[in-house]
């Protein structure tokens, strides 16, 4: 989440005080991302330093107004029309946990998958309840909840797919009597697996 660009978007609608920006930011994002007023003023100071916003007057604190500059509008438009960098898979904690669980002795990776699957389903139920209780005209909250539900649903589907793939993982067997030859080859390490996908540590 870019607070910097969110503030520019609000200022593109017209001049605002710092406190107004905080209140409108929380309202526009469905009040699910609380924003510290100190963070607002720190961000505004940096935007002003970079020439993207300008102070409306010499007042300080909550009464100091800000407006977007021409450079700020160009910065905002560039951010809105530039797709996020998705050249490699994100560093997802759930993915890393499953990759690591495959290798840890005395840990059943299927148990790990099911624990996280149940947790995600519970979260989906909570978000669905929030959506049901929300006002019909609360578009911001509906968009946020929909985004989370789709994200969680994707994670559940990935866990289901991972469960099937892990259960179908071939086991290396040997017909020789050599104990070393009969030892199953270890699975690829999490580091090796993520390196193959281009994830940098």
N, C-alpha and C positions, 0 to 999 in steps of 0.2 A: 504494500500500500504506500503510495507516494503522497504524504501530507503536503509536500511542496507544491505539487501539481494540483492537488485538490483545492488548496487555497487560491491558486491562480484561477481555477475554474470559477470559484465563487466571486472573485474580484472581477472576472470578465463580465459579470452581470451588473456590476456597479460598485462604487466605493463602499467599504465596510470598515467598522471598527474591529479590533482584535477579538473582543468578547463576542461580537456578532458572528465572526468567522467561526469561532469555536462552536457556538450554538447551532449554526446552520450546517456545519460539517457533520455534527452528530445527528441532526435531523435528516440530512440527505442520505446518510449511511445506515438508516434504520436504528440508530442509537446502539449499535452493536460494537462500535469501535470508539470507546471514550477517548477524548483528546484532552491532554493537560493544557491549561491555558498558557503555562510557561513555554510549552513546546510550540504553541502558535506564535508567540512573540519572538522566540528564537528563530523560527523559520522565516517570519516576516523580516527580521533584521538581515538574514542572509539573502533573501530575495531582493531587498532594497540595496544591499551591498553589490549584488550582481546586476543591478539595473533593471530588474524584472518587475518591481513595484516601486511606487514613490509615495512618500508621506503626504497626506493632504494638508497637514498643519504642523505646528510646533508643539502641540499637546503631547503629553506622555500618558502611558498606562492605557486603561480601557477607553479613553476618549480620543485616542490618536487614530485618525483615519488613514486608510491606504487605498491606492488605486493601482490598477495594472497598467504597465507601460506597453508601448508597441513591441519592444523586445519580449516582454512577458507574454503577449498574445502569440507571438511566433513560437516561443518556447512551449506554450500550452498546446498549440495546434500540432507541433511536431511530436509531442508526447502522445497526444490522442490518436494520431494516425500512424504511429510506429508500433508494429507488433512486438510483444515481449520476446526476449531472447530465449528461444527454445531449441537451441542447437544440440543440446544434450539433455538427458533425463535429469530432473531436479533431484537434489539430495533429500530424498524422502525417507523419514525415519522408519516408517512401517516397512518399506522395501528392504532397508538395511537390516532391520530386526529379523525378517524372514530369511534373508541371505545368511546371516550369522547363525541363526538357529539350526540351519542345516548341518553345521559343522560342530556345534557344541556337544560334547559327550553328555550322555544321560539327560538330554533334552529332546523331547518329541516335538518336531517342528509342526506336526499336525495340531498338537495342543496349542502351540503358539498362534497358529492361524485361527483356530476357533475362538480363543480368548479375544483376539482383536476383532474378529467378525461380530461377536456378540456385542462388544462395546460400540462398534459402528452402527449396528442396528438400533441400539438404545438411543444413540445420538440422533439418528434419523427420526425416531419416534418423538423425541423431544422437539425437534425442529418442526415436525408436522403439526404438533400441538400448538406451537407458537404461531404457525401460519394460520391455523384454524381460529385462533383467538384474536388475530390481528384485524384491525379495521379494513374494510374493503378498499378504502382510498389510500391506504398506506403502501404506496407503490415501492418506496425504498426498502422497507422491511421485506416485502414479498420478493423483491429481486435478490436480496441478500440470502433469504431463506432458500429460495429456489437454487441459487448457486451452491449453497452448502449441501443441499439434498442431492444435487447432481454429482457433486464431488464425492460425497460419502457413498452414493450408489456405485460410482466408478470404483472406489476402493474395495467395496464388498464384492463386486464382480471380479476384480483382480484377485482377491483372496480365494474366491471359488475356483478360478482358473488355476491359481497356484496349487491349491489342494489337489486338483485332478492331475496336474503335471507332476507333483511330487509323489503321488501314489503310483504313478506310472513310470517312475524313475527306474531304469534298468539296474539290476543288481549284478555285479560282476562275480561270476562263479568260475572255478577252475576244476578240471578233472585230474590235475596232478596232485601228488602227495606233498609237494613242496609248500610248507606253511607260508612262505613269503609270496609264492605265486597265488595261493588261495586267498590272500588278503584283498578285499575289495579296494579298488582305486579310490582315493579320497575325492570328495566332490571339490569342484573349483572353489577357491577361497572367495570371500566377498570382495576382497580387494581386486582379485583377478577379474571377477565378473563385472564389477563396475568399471574397471579400466577398459574392458572390451567395448563398453558402451560410451566411452569417452568421458567418464566422470573423473574430474580431478580432485585429489584430496586437498 
